[in-house]
């Protein structure tokens, strides 16, 4: 098994209990840099991996594949962790690593532990209430839209299809005992605590 572990923004007090527990239980924890290693050290002995900063797409693919094979070697027989600053599912090195592992080793189970990401950090440190819609981008084309309070998911999906989005996932009361996740055909109505993810293919 491979666990993507979110370490939060850098303040040890903003790491979750679940992340700390995962660091302790993994037989090996890999990290992409010294900042992540410093946060992980109270709970494990992290192993640094090299991810050079380059815009060469071919070189990046080689680096990701090489590191993915190393991680998969441990994850195939044990519980391996990969710990990142911020949230492992948001603009993260782990996203590329997971893609490579799933391509080459589909038998390895992969799960992730969410963490405090850049948006809530920004809102807190800038004293900026984000109470209206906003866009987050790294400059790449917009591939996904997230709609919170998705109480009419079928209607939303129909509107988003007109904008070129084809794949939909609906989550209700995520990370609670009442959690429900629906993929594909959307129901007509949903709970107030629902979120819809729409992606282009």
N, C-alpha and C positions, 0 to 999 in steps of 0.2 A: 504493500500500500504506500501511496505517496500523499502527504498532507502539505498543502500550501498554507503557511502560517503567517498571518498578518501581524506585524509588530507595532503598528501605529506610527505616529509622526516622529518619534525620537525621545519623547518623555516616557521613562519607564512606568510611570503611574497611569499612562494611557494605553498600556498593553492590557488586553483582556485576560481574565482568569483562564478562559478556555485556551488561549494561545500559550500561556505559561505552562499549563498542564500538558499540552501537546509537545512542547519543547522537551519536557521531562520524559515523556513516554517514548519518543522516537529513538531508535537505535543509532541513527545518524542524522544530523541536521546540517544542511548546506546553506550557505548565505552568499549573496552576491557582492558584499563589501564589508568594510570594517565597521561602519556605523551599525549595520544589522548584527554583526558579530558581537559588538559591545552590548547590545540589548539582550542577546540570546545567552551570553556567557553565565549569568547567574543560574541558568536552568540546564545547560548542556555544554558540550565542547564543540562549538560550531566549526565546520570546515569551510574555508574561504574558496570560492570559485571565481575564476577570471572571466569577466564580461567586458572586454575592451570597448571603449566608446568609439564607434566608427559608423559612417553612413554607407559603407560598402555592403550592399544587400547580400551578395554571395558570401562575403566573409562572415557576416552576422549569422547566416544560416549554418555555416560550418561550426561556429562557436556554440550556437544553441544546440546543434545536433550532438556535438562532442560532449557537452555538459549534460545533456539529456541522457545519453548513454551511460555516463558515470552514475547519475542519480538512479536511473532505472536498474542498474546493477545491484544496488542496495534495496530498492523498493520491491524488486521481484520476490525477495525472500524474507524481507523484514519490513518494519515501518520506518520509512524515510521521511524526513521533513525538508522543506525548502522555505526559509523564512525571509521575508522582505519588509522593508520600511513601508509604511502606509498600509494600503489594502492590496492583497495579492491578486485581486480580480480587476483592478482599475489601473490602466496604463502601467502594467507591471511586467518585470522580467519573467515572472512565473507564468504568465499567459503564454509566452513563446515556448518555455520549457515544457509546459503541460501539452501543448499542441504536438511537439516533437515526441514526447513519451507516448501519447495516444496513437500517433501514426505508427511508431515502431513496436510498441508494446501494449496493444489494446487490452491485454489480460490484466494489466496493473490497474487496480482501483485508485481513483484520484478524488480527494475531497479537499475542500478549502475552509479556512476559518476566517470570517470577515474581521476587519479592523477599522480603526478610525482613519478615514482617508482624507484627501486634500480638501474636499468641499466643506465638511464640518470644521476642519482645522481653520481654513480661511475665514469662515463665518465667525468663529470664536475670536481669532486673533485680530481680525479687522473690525470687530464689533459691528458686523454687518448682518442684519436679519434677512435671510433669503426666503421671503414669504410670497414671492411671485415667481413665475416661470423664469428659468435661466438656462444658458447653454454652456457646456464645458467642452473644450476642444484642445487638441494638441496640434491643430493645423491640418490634420488629415481629413478626408471627406467624411461627412456624417453618415455612419453606418447603422446607427441604432437610435431609437427614441424610447424614453421611459416616461410613462404616464402614471402618476400616483393618483389615489382616490378614483381608481378605475371601476366605478360602479356600473357602467354600461359598456362592458368590454367588446361585445359584438359590434356595436355602433362605432366604437373607437377603431376597431380593426378595419371596418369598412372604409372609414375616413382615411386611415393611414395607408391602405392599399392604393388609394388614388394618388398617394405621394411616392409610391414605389416600394413600400415595405410589404414583405410577403410572409415572414415567419413571426409567429406570435407566441409568447408565453405569459400566462397569467398566474400571479402568486397572491394568495390570500392569507393574511395573518402569519407572515413568514417568521420562522424561528420561534413559533409557539406550538403547543400541543394541537392546536386547531389548524395548523398549516395545510394548505392545499395548493398544488401546482398543476395547471392545465396547459397542455401544449396543443397547437393545431387549431381546431374549431373552437371558437370562443362562446361561452354562455351569454345569454341575453343580459343577465344581471349578476352583480357580484357585491361582496361586502365592502363597506367603506374603507377598510384597511386592506385594499387590494392595489397591486401594482402590475402594470402591463409593460412588457418588453417587446418592442417591434424591431425587427432587423431586415436589412436588405439581403438577398441571397448573393 
